[in-house]
């Protein structure tokens, strides 16, 4: 006998392209003699389509030889893969049998699919009603689907409808669902079904969108606000407002237009407004110059996004325009202020300096509203009317004032104006002090009294009296009319250094009391300050320098200056040619008359500049 090692090997190969369920799957393979002796009675069998199905035979195979074979069978439905096993056998030289098997799992081609339907319950609904719909979900593919769910995008995204469930091919499941109809919902929603192929877990989905009838109440509202302050006629008129969706459905293509400056002038838009939403806006145009008020109408328009119906609203506002009533008085004052008690003749004209007609225009003389010198008249813008009058200037008067008033025809606003011409005034104050008789003891308390008097021709206010020991106000503020006086009193402590006297018998040193009191006041006309002082030796009056009024050059460059005077007072006019000069030169000394005195400087024309002052003799 010879030692032999018979051996057989069998292989199986799936088709390159997966086969559909129910189709014919054809596979192939090889059978080989892997031993060292010829094999006879070669047989290959498969377990498909039935067990021990012979798919290949051969009488013999030499060592190392191989042969190909193939087979086929129908793929079952609703499966993911199919497996088949082939078995090869042969006999050696002494009749022994050798075998080998090969099993192969082949992928089956699946077509997963899903279909969903939806049906609305008949009848129209309104927001807040219960909307009910129904439908079915069906496996329309050839493989079982798992994790099958149905969701809706209303009332919120992915609202559950049914699932998860499993559906075999062709199997379906019904559903019925309800939800409350929300505001701004047109009735259109989308139902989506999804699942997974049980074999590959490949997702499948299907959606259906339908509209259930919903009835809405679309509305729009518009408001208009005038400017916070009236607009100048001919100026830029700026208004504001709001447009609101007061309905229950979104409005598209919302516009706001104005009837001014032209019809349907655009203001805002297009915009979209959700229910309850409000949008602010503003607009502007040039106001006319002819009117007292702006009257225009805003129109808001929008379109219901569901049904496409149009809605409108209007708002009208009456906005006042700014009128600038103005009255001007043109009147020339005398070159020299008039004295109290003299007759003051005045004349001029009144003109409408505003931009609106004025009615009930009056001009009143210096006596006040009791003296009408012109009116009532009506004045158009720019129109003028002349007036004239006279009156005797009373005592204690600062100025002669002519006034005018009128009312504009738009808002009834009052326009006024006045012209004041100064009256010659001489503010003077005087103070006297009653001193204690004889010396006083050092350190003793000294009491004194006195009187402050207005000896000018105009009222003084803020009148104070100051003591020098200590230097503080002991009276005031008070007001003194011309000729009025007021008493005051004070005290101080006597100190050394004021005329000491020694008593030879007692050795006691005493002092002559000295105390200077001062007073100040302010005239009510020009706020000029006047002062005076008095000590224990008697009164010393020190009125303030008078107000100086310069006039235009006269003659051949001569210069005239004028100032009010007090009767009997001595005045010296001095000058210098530069502010840096330390020396003043006397120009002229005059005695006061109680009126205004004019001084002429004949040499002023030869100087580029000249400065003047008036000294009052004490």
Order of alpha helices (4+ residues) and beta strands (2+ residues): beta-beta-beta-beta-beta-beta-beta-beta-beta-beta-beta-beta-beta-beta-beta-beta-beta-beta-beta-beta-beta-beta-beta-beta-beta-beta-beta-beta-beta-beta-beta-beta-beta-beta-beta-beta-beta-beta-beta-beta-beta-beta-beta-beta-beta-beta-beta-beta-beta-beta
